[in-house]
Amino acid sequence: KPALVALLTTVTGFVPLKNGPTLPLPAVLLALDLERRGFRLSLAACDQVAIAPMKALTDVDLIAIGRWRLHLAAIIAYDADASERTQ
């Protein structure tokens, strides 16, 4: 039930990234938590999020990743200095 409640919770906080998108706070916190716990985040083919080791993810992790997968991909692909290099 906690995972279902998390899916239905309205997002009220957002994080604007320098020279990038504004992301929902829960997606940013999820990415930070996964990295803190030692998971490696990367982009696979077609900008799909890849997380290793997959076997160590909990059901709650998998539900959150499913909800925020597009935002996680944006976080992984994010480069704050990209616009400065193209000028």
C-alpha positions in Angstrom: 0.0 0.0 0.0 2.7 2.6 0.7 4.0 2.2 -2.9 0.5 2.7 -4.2 0.0 5.8 -2.1 3.3 7.2 -3.3 2.1 6.8 -6.9 -1.0 8.7 -6.2 0.6 11.5 -4.3 0.4 14.9 -5.9 3.8 16.5 -6.6 4.2 20.0 -5.1 7.9 20.5 -5.2 10.1 21.1 -8.2 13.8 21.5 -8.8 15.0 23.8 -11.6 18.4 22.6 -13.0 20.9 25.1 -14.3 20.6 25.4 -18.1 18.2 22.5 -18.0 14.7 21.2 -17.2 12.7 21.7 -14.0 12.1 18.3 -12.4 9.7 17.0 -9.8 11.4 16.9 -6.4 10.5 13.2 -5.8 12.4 12.2 -9.0 15.5 14.1 -8.0 15.4 12.6 -4.5 15.0 9.1 -6.0 18.0 9.6 -8.2 20.1 10.9 -5.2 18.9 8.0 -3.0 19.7 5.3 -5.5 23.2 6.8 -6.0 23.7 7.1 -2.3 22.8 3.4 -1.9 25.5 2.5 -4.5 23.4 1.9 -7.6 24.9 3.0 -11.0 22.5 5.0 -13.2 23.1 5.1 -16.9 21.2 5.4 -20.2 20.7 2.4 -22.3 19.4 2.2 -25.9 16.6 4.6 -26.7 17.3 6.6 -23.6 16.0 3.9 -21.3 17.2 4.1 -17.7 19.6 1.3 -16.7 20.3 0.7 -13.0 22.8 -1.8 -11.7 22.6 -4.0 -9.8 19.0 -4.6 -10.7 18.6 -7.6 -8.3 19.2 -5.3 -5.3 16.2 -3.0 -6.1 13.2 -3.4 -3.8 9.6 -3.5 -5.1 9.2 0.1 -3.8 12.3 1.1 -5.8 10.9 -0.5 -9.0 7.5 1.3 -8.6 9.2 4.6 -8.1 11.6 4.0 -11.0 8.6 3.2 -13.2 6.8 6.4 -12.2 9.8 8.6 -12.7 11.7 6.8 -15.5 11.5 9.7 -17.9 12.6 12.2 -15.3 15.5 9.9 -14.3 16.6 9.7 -17.9 16.6 13.5 -18.0 18.7 13.6 -14.8 21.2 11.1 -16.2 21.5 12.9 -19.5 21.7 16.4 -17.8 24.8 18.4 -18.4 24.7 21.8 -16.7 27.6 23.2 -18.8 26.4 22.0 -22.2 25.0 25.4 -23.3 28.2 27.1 -22.3 30.4 24.8 -24.5 28.2 25.4 -27.6 28.4 29.2 -27.4 
